[in-house]
Structure formats: C-alpha cells, structure tokens
Amino acid sequence: MIEWEKEKVINAPLEDVWDLFKDKNIKRIMPKVEEHKLIEKTETEAGAKHLQTYREGKRLETYTVNTLIYEDKPSAKHKKIAFVIGKAFEVTASFQLEKMDDSTTRLIYSGSNRGTNFVGRAMMKLANKKGNDKVVQEFVDRVEEQATRADE
C-alpha cells in the first residue's frame, strides 16, 4: 500500500480553492479526467457517486467515484473520495481546505492506494514511492496554479 499526505499554503481565498473541486472544474485540477458525470445524489453530499473516465496514455479507464465525506463550512472544507481502478487498486483521496485568512488557504491532500487482488498487490510492491510523491506534488502545485491564476 502507498500512502501520502502533502500540505500546501495557497495564496487564494478558501472559496476560490474550493470551487476547483466542484464537478464543473474538476478537469482543471485533474487534466487526465476525460469525463466526470454525476450518477447518484448531488455533488454536494456524502454518498454521491460519479462515473469517471481517466486517460493514462492511450488507455481509458472508467470507474465509479464514491464521495465518502463532504463538508462545506465557512472556515473549512473537506471532500473524501474512494474508487477502485481496474478491479486491482482501491484509491482513497482526501482534500481538506482550511481558511488561514481572507486571502490564504491551507490544502491538505492525503490518501492511499492499495492492491485489492494478487495482481494489484504485486504491482504495489513494485510501485515507485518517488514516482507517487512526484504525482502528489504535481497535484498540489496544479491546485495552487489554478487557484492563483488571473481570471481569463
């Protein structure tokens, strides 16, 4: 199993950063997501389900994303999701946002990826922690870049 937690302070208001995690903006912070469609409940509640299609090179993978936690408070936001890719990997990801002041937000991105069957567990043993750390860093950097770019 691979686990991660990365924290980043972003010079943008809490609501601006939170807006990036809404369905309409998901491709801005997750550019490999080809499709993200709500199939159950609403996007603003725990229990929501989305059908998501992700591109990795030439391969497309479609899976159901389950929203486990959805909290939208004035000074803190939290969304936690889980999904299984290729019947081999169970991924959980948590996005916590904390208002530091009117123009600064702390992002805490954490999660795990674990093999769910023999193939998945074997691949996890071969997984490169450095490569995963790079992907996590690129994600928090992309959130910062999107939250702080000038509106076009």
C-alpha positions in Angstrom: 0.0 0.0 0.0 1.1 3.5 -0.7 0.0 6.4 1.5 0.6 10.1 1.1 -0.1 13.4 2.8 1.0 16.7 1.4 0.3 20.2 2.7 0.4 23.4 0.7 -0.4 27.0 1.6 -2.1 28.7 -1.3 -2.4 32.5 -1.7 -6.1 32.4 -2.7 -9.3 32.7 -0.7 -10.9 29.5 0.6 -13.9 29.7 -1.7 -11.8 30.1 -4.8 -9.8 27.0 -4.0 -12.9 25.0 -3.0 -14.5 26.0 -6.3 -11.8 23.9 -8.1 -13.1 20.7 -6.5 -16.6 21.2 -7.9 -17.7 19.0 -10.9 -17.6 21.8 -13.4 -13.9 22.5 -12.6 -12.6 19.0 -11.9 -10.7 18.8 -15.3 -8.7 22.0 -14.3 -7.0 20.2 -11.4 -7.3 16.6 -12.9 -6.5 17.1 -16.6 -6.4 13.3 -17.3 -10.0 13.0 -16.4 -11.9 12.7 -19.7 -15.4 12.5 -18.2 -16.9 13.1 -14.8 -20.6 12.5 -14.6 -22.9 12.6 -11.5 -24.9 9.4 -11.4 -26.3 9.4 -7.8 -27.4 12.1 -5.3 -25.9 15.6 -5.6 -22.3 16.6 -5.8 -22.5 18.4 -2.5 -23.3 15.5 -0.2 -21.7 12.3 1.1 -23.0 9.3 -0.7 -22.8 11.0 -4.2 -21.5 8.8 -7.0 -19.8 9.9 -10.2 -18.9 7.9 -13.2 -15.4 9.0 -14.1 -13.2 8.2 -17.2 -9.5 8.7 -16.8 -6.9 8.6 -19.6 -3.5 7.1 -19.0 -1.6 7.3 -22.3 -3.8 5.6 -24.9 -5.7 3.6 -22.3 -9.1 4.8 -20.9 -10.3 3.5 -17.5 -13.9 4.1 -16.3 -14.9 3.6 -12.6 -17.3 4.9 -10.0 -16.1 7.5 -7.6 -17.9 7.5 -4.2 -17.9 10.6 -2.1 -17.4 9.4 1.5 -17.2 12.9 3.2 -18.5 16.2 2.0 -18.2 19.1 4.5 -18.7 22.7 3.4 -18.2 25.1 6.4 -17.3 28.8 6.2 -13.7 28.2 7.5 -13.1 24.6 6.5 -13.9 22.3 3.6 -13.4 18.6 3.3 -14.1 16.1 0.5 -13.0 12.5 0.7 -13.5 10.1 -2.2 -12.8 6.4 -3.0 -12.8 4.3 -6.1 -11.4 1.1 -7.5 -9.4 1.1 -10.7 -9.3 -2.0 -12.9 -10.5 -4.2 -10.1 -6.9 -4.1 -8.9 -6.4 -0.9 -6.9 -8.5 0.8 -4.2 -7.7 4.5 -4.0 -8.9 6.9 -1.4 -8.2 10.7 -1.6 -8.9 13.4 0.9 -8.9 17.1 0.1 -9.0 19.3 3.3 -9.1 23.1 3.0 -8.6 25.4 5.9 -9.1 29.2 5.8 -6.0 30.8 7.2 -7.2 34.4 6.5 -9.3 36.1 3.8 -6.7 35.5 1.1 -4.8 32.4 2.2 -5.9 28.7 2.3 -4.1 25.6 3.6 -4.6 22.5 1.4 -4.0 19.1 2.9 -4.1 16.3 0.3 -3.9 12.8 1.6 -4.8 9.3 0.5 -3.8 5.8 -0.2 -3.6 3.3 -3.0 -3.8 -0.4 -2.2 -3.9 -3.6 -4.2 -7.2 -5.4 -4.0 -6.2 -8.6 -5.6 -3.0 -10.6 -6.3 -2.1 -8.6 -9.4 -2.8 -5.3 -7.6 -0.8 -6.3 -4.5 2.2 -7.4 -6.7 2.2 -4.2 -8.6 2.0 -2.2 -5.3 5.2 -4.0 -4.2 6.9 -2.8 -7.4 5.5 0.7 -7.1 7.9 3.6 -7.0 7.3 5.8 -3.9 9.3 8.6 -5.5 7.1 8.5 -8.6 4.0 8.7 -6.4 5.5 11.6 -4.4 6.0 13.4 -7.7 2.4 12.9 -8.8 1.1 14.2 -5.4 3.4 17.2 -5.6 2.3 17.9 -9.2 -1.4 17.8 -8.0 -1.0 20.3 -5.1 1.1 22.6 -7.4 -1.7 22.4 -10.1 -4.4 23.3 -7.5 -2.2 26.3 -6.4 -1.6 27.3 -10.0 -5.3 27.1 -10.9 -6.4 28.9 -7.7 -4.0 31.8 -8.2 -4.1 32.4 -11.9 -5.7 35.6 -13.1 -9.3 35.1 -14.3 -9.4 35.0 -18.0 
